[in-house]
C-alpha cells in the first residue's frame, strides 16, 4: 500500500491542520498510485513527520510518496505524472502556502532490489 510522508514545521501547522491536509491529499495519492489495482484513501498510510526543532534550510513542507515500483505505476508516475500530482496537491484548500514550483515532492519506489528515488 502507498505511504505518504508529510514533513513540516510543527510550530507553523497545528495537529488538526496536518490531519485535514492528510484527508485531502490521501485521495490524490491513491488515484496517482492506482493502476490495475485501485487504491482508496484508506489504502494510503498518512505519516506526518515534523522537522526536528531548529531545522533550517528545509522546505516549508515536503512530501515523499513510497510505493511498490510496478512498471505500470512507474509509467503513470513518471516526471510528468509527478508534476501533475504536485499541481493537484498544492491546489488543495488549506494546503500550506507553497507553490507547485516550491513543493518538494518525490516518489520512492520500493523495488525488490531495494528502494529507488
C-alpha positions as CSV (number, residue, x, y, z in Angstrom):
1,X,0.0,0.0,0.0
2,X,1.2,3.5,-0.7
3,X,2.6,5.7,2.1
4,X,2.7,9.4,2.2
5,X,5.3,11.0,4.5
6,X,4.4,14.7,5.1
7,X,7.3,16.7,6.5
8,X,6.5,20.1,8.0
9,X,7.5,22.7,10.7
10,X,5.5,21.8,13.8
11,X,5.3,25.3,15.0
12,X,3.6,26.5,11.8
13,X,0.9,23.9,11.4
14,X,-1.4,22.5,14.1
15,X,-2.2,18.8,14.5
16,X,-5.7,19.5,13.2
17,X,-4.3,21.3,10.1
18,X,-2.0,18.4,9.4
19,X,-4.9,15.9,9.8
20,X,-7.1,18.0,7.4
21,X,-4.3,18.1,4.8
22,X,-4.0,14.4,5.1
23,X,-7.7,13.9,4.4
24,X,-7.3,16.0,1.3
25,X,-4.0,14.7,0.0
26,X,-4.5,10.9,0.6
27,X,-7.2,10.5,-2.2
28,X,-4.9,12.3,-4.7
29,X,-2.0,9.9,-3.8
30,X,-4.4,6.9,-4.1
31,X,-5.5,8.0,-7.6
32,X,-1.9,8.7,-8.7
33,X,-0.7,5.2,-7.5
34,X,-3.7,3.3,-8.9
35,X,-3.3,1.1,-12.0
36,X,-5.0,-2.3,-12.3
37,X,-5.2,-2.2,-8.5
38,X,-7.4,0.7,-7.5
39,X,-6.5,2.3,-4.2
40,X,-8.7,4.4,-2.0
41,X,-7.9,7.0,0.6
42,X,-8.0,4.3,3.3
43,X,-5.2,2.4,1.4
44,X,-2.8,5.3,1.7
45,X,-0.9,5.5,5.0
46,X,-0.5,9.1,6.2
47,X,2.7,9.6,8.1
48,X,3.1,13.2,9.4
49,X,6.7,13.8,10.3
50,X,7.7,17.2,11.8
51,X,11.1,18.5,11.2
52,X,13.5,18.4,14.1
53,X,13.5,21.5,16.3
54,X,15.7,24.2,14.9
55,X,15.8,22.6,11.4
56,X,17.0,25.2,8.9
57,X,17.4,25.1,5.2
58,X,14.5,22.8,4.7
59,X,11.4,23.5,2.6
60,X,8.2,24.7,4.2
61,X,6.6,21.3,3.6
62,X,7.8,18.2,1.7
63,X,6.0,15.1,0.6
64,X,7.5,11.7,0.0
65,X,5.4,9.0,-1.6
66,X,6.5,5.4,-1.1
67,X,5.0,2.7,-3.2
68,X,5.9,-0.5,-4.9
69,X,7.6,0.0,-8.2
70,X,5.5,-1.9,-10.6
71,X,6.1,-1.0,-14.3
72,X,2.6,0.5,-14.9
73,X,2.8,2.6,-11.7
74,X,6.3,3.8,-12.7
75,X,4.9,4.7,-16.1
76,X,2.0,6.6,-14.6
77,X,4.1,8.4,-12.0
78,X,6.9,9.4,-14.3
79,X,8.2,13.0,-14.3
80,X,5.0,14.4,-15.9
81,X,2.8,12.4,-13.6
82,X,4.7,13.6,-10.5
83,X,4.5,17.2,-11.7
84,X,0.7,16.8,-12.2
85,X,0.3,15.3,-8.8
86,X,2.3,18.3,-7.3
87,X,-0.1,20.7,-9.0
88,X,-3.1,18.9,-7.6
89,X,-1.7,18.8,-4.1
90,X,-0.8,22.5,-4.0
91,X,-4.4,23.3,-5.2
92,X,-5.9,21.6,-2.1
93,X,-7.7,24.2,0.0
94,X,-5.8,24.9,3.2
95,X,-2.6,23.4,1.9
96,X,0.4,25.4,3.3
97,X,1.4,28.5,1.2
98,X,3.7,26.9,-1.2
99,X,3.6,27.0,-5.0
100,X,3.8,23.9,-7.2
101,X,7.4,25.0,-8.1
102,X,8.5,25.1,-4.4
103,X,6.7,22.0,-3.1
104,X,9.3,19.3,-2.6
105,X,7.7,16.0,-3.8
106,X,9.4,12.8,-4.6
107,X,8.5,9.2,-5.3
108,X,10.4,6.5,-3.6
109,X,9.9,3.2,-5.4
110,X,10.1,0.1,-3.2
111,X,11.5,-2.4,-5.6
112,X,12.5,-6.0,-4.9
113,X,16.2,-5.0,-5.1
114,X,15.7,-2.1,-2.7
115,X,14.5,1.5,-2.6
116,X,14.9,3.9,-5.5
117,X,14.1,7.6,-5.8
